[in-house]
Amino acid sequence: METEPEGLGTREYIRTLRLLESCSIPELSRAVEYALDIGIHDADSIRVILEHRREAAVGLFSLDGRPHLKTVAVTKTNLSAYQTLLAGGPS
């Protein structure tokens, strides 16, 4: 980080250390190691990694006991409606 031009690396280093206000040293260490492994070295990305690791896994919605939902069919979206919006709406 310190090799970045115009002192931006030092600023990112300090911002990364400030993440310790909301996480532990081991958490931050693991997040920084992961970020460096994937070629990332800015504080915002490291913060996103930390937040992602704290999120609970989303459970799948089971259709067991809900046979009436198995018959629901969702039609494909008509993309031409979006093209009309991009072109400025109907004339």
C-alpha positions as CSV (number, residue, x, y, z in Angstrom):
1,M,0.0,0.0,0.0
2,E,2.8,2.4,0.8
3,T,4.1,2.2,-2.8
4,E,1.0,3.9,-4.2
5,P,1.6,7.4,-5.6
6,E,0.7,10.6,-3.8
7,G,0.5,9.0,-0.3
8,L,-2.7,7.1,-1.2
9,G,-1.2,3.9,0.0
10,T,-0.6,5.3,3.5
11,R,-4.2,6.5,3.6
12,E,-5.5,3.1,2.6
13,Y,-3.3,1.4,5.2
14,I,-4.7,3.7,7.9
15,R,-8.3,3.1,6.7
16,T,-7.6,-0.6,6.8
17,L,-6.3,-0.4,10.4
18,R,-9.4,1.6,11.3
19,L,-11.4,-1.5,10.5
20,L,-10.2,-2.8,13.8
21,E,-12.8,-0.6,15.4
22,S,-15.4,-3.1,14.3
23,C,-13.6,-6.4,14.0
24,S,-10.9,-8.4,15.7
25,I,-7.2,-8.6,14.7
26,P,-7.6,-12.3,13.5
27,E,-10.7,-11.4,11.4
28,L,-8.9,-8.5,9.8
29,S,-5.8,-10.5,9.3
30,R,-7.7,-13.3,7.5
31,A,-9.6,-10.7,5.4
32,V,-6.3,-8.9,4.4
33,E,-4.7,-12.2,3.5
34,Y,-7.6,-13.2,1.3
35,A,-7.7,-9.7,-0.3
36,L,-4.0,-9.9,-1.1
37,D,-4.4,-13.5,-2.6
38,I,-7.0,-12.1,-5.1
39,G,-5.0,-9.0,-5.8
40,I,-6.9,-6.4,-3.8
41,H,-5.4,-3.9,-1.4
42,D,-7.9,-1.2,-0.7
43,A,-9.7,-0.7,2.6
44,D,-13.2,-0.6,1.1
45,S,-12.8,-4.0,-0.5
46,I,-11.4,-5.5,2.7
47,R,-14.4,-4.0,4.6
48,V,-16.7,-5.8,2.1
49,I,-14.9,-9.1,2.6
50,L,-15.3,-8.7,6.4
51,E,-19.0,-7.9,6.0
52,H,-19.6,-10.8,3.7
53,R,-18.0,-13.2,6.1
54,R,-20.3,-12.0,8.9
55,E,-23.5,-12.5,6.9
56,A,-25.5,-15.6,7.7
57,A,-26.0,-18.1,4.9
58,V,-29.3,-17.8,3.2
59,G,-31.4,-20.9,3.5
60,L,-33.2,-22.3,0.5
61,F,-36.9,-22.0,0.3
62,S,-38.3,-25.5,0.5
63,L,-41.5,-26.4,-1.4
64,D,-42.1,-29.4,0.9
65,G,-45.6,-29.1,2.4
66,R,-46.5,-26.5,-0.2
67,P,-47.8,-28.5,-3.2
68,H,-49.9,-25.5,-4.4
69,L,-46.7,-23.5,-5.1
70,K,-45.2,-26.2,-7.4
71,T,-47.9,-25.4,-10.0
72,V,-47.0,-21.7,-10.2
73,A,-45.3,-20.8,-13.4
74,V,-43.6,-17.5,-14.0
75,T,-43.5,-16.3,-17.6
76,K,-40.4,-15.0,-19.3
77,T,-39.9,-11.3,-19.1
78,N,-40.7,-9.4,-22.3
79,L,-37.4,-7.5,-22.9
80,S,-39.0,-5.3,-25.6
81,A,-40.7,-3.4,-22.8
82,Y,-37.3,-2.4,-21.5
83,Q,-36.1,-1.4,-25.0
84,T,-39.1,0.9,-25.2
85,L,-38.1,2.6,-22.0
86,L,-34.5,3.0,-23.2
87,A,-35.7,4.6,-26.4
88,G,-37.6,7.3,-24.5
89,G,-40.9,5.6,-23.9
90,P,-43.9,5.0,-26.2
91,S,-44.6,7.8,-28.7
